[in-house]
Amino acid sequence: LVISSYSNFTYVGLQNNTISRLNTLGVVEDSYIGTQYGLQDIASMALDASFNMYVLNKNTNSSGFSTNGYLTKITLEDEVISATNIVTSIDNPIDIVYDTIDNTYIYILAVANA
């Protein structure tokens, strides 16, 4: 779940590997960001100062482990302009946070395999 202070939209990552968008009146746009962008097991989302969206994907395998998670950067301007995987091979991703002080860093919380 992430809320844009610019557009006042709320974005919700769903179990069907899509992201829905809600406006301030509660109107839902299902699959606003659809499966064609390759999202898989959405763990967390964040927005940067330019309102680009970052989606942390668990990419869980059939054994229930995530050894190949990835971070997708989605450029939005009322619609998806591009979606690019910018970090890959993340073991057991949990959460992401965007650094709003320097507007430079994205921190990824993950658990190393024991």
N, C-alpha and C positions, 0 to 999 in steps of 0.2 A: 504494500500500500504506500502510495506517495501522493502528496498534494502539491500542486503547482500554485505558488503565490502569484504568479503572473496571470495565468488564465483562470485560476480558481477551479480547475478540473481536478478530480480525484481519480487516480489510476490504480486499478486493482489487478494483481497477478493471480490468475486462476489455475486450477489443477489441470485444465485442458490445454495448458501451454499457450494461452492467449492472455491479453491484457484488455480489460474493459475500462471504459471511461465514463465517469459520472459528472454531470454539471451541478450547479448549485441548486437547481430545482429538483434534483434526484433522478433526472432522465438518464437512463443507462444506454450506452452504445456498446453492445456485446461485441467481442472480438475486434475492438478498435485497432489493436495490434494483433494480427492473426498468426496462425501457425506457419505461414510462409516465411517468417523471419527467423525460424529455427530455434525458438526458445524451448527449453526443456527443463521441467521441474524447477520452476521459478522459486528461488529462496528469498530474494530481497530486491528492492529497487531504490534508486536515488536519483535526484535531479541536480545538475550543476548550475552555476550562475547564469549560463546561457540557456537553461532549461532543456539541455540534452538529457535523455534518460539513460541510466545505467541499470542493467538487469543482470543479477547474479543467478546463474543457472547451475543446478546441482548435477544434472545429467546422470541420474541414478541408474546403476546397472541392475540386472535381474536378481543379483544377490543382495540388493539393498544398499550397496556401497557407491560412493561418488568419488572416483579417482580421476575423473576427467571433466571436472566442472569448468565453466568459462564465464567471462564477463562480456556482455554485449552492450555496445554503445548505440543508442537509437537517437537519431537526429529528427526532431519534430518541429513542424511549423503548421499546426492544425491538422497535419497528416504526416505519415512517416515519409521522410526524405531518404533516409538510409539506415541500415542496421549492419554493424560490423562487430565481429568478435575481436576484442582488443587484448584480452588475457585468456590463456588456455591452460589446461593441465592443473587445475586447482583441486587439491585433495579435500574432500568433505567441506565444501563452502557452507558458511552459516549466514553471514550478514555482510553488508557493505555500508560505508558512511562516506559522504562527500565532505571534504574540508572546505567549509564556507568562509574560513578566515583568509586563506591564501588563494582560494579558488584554483588550486593546482592538483591536489592529491585525492585519490580515492583509496580508502583503507578497506582491505578485505580481511574478514575474520574467517579462519578455516582451522580445521583440526587435522594435524598430521596423522597418517596411518601409523599405528603402533606395531 
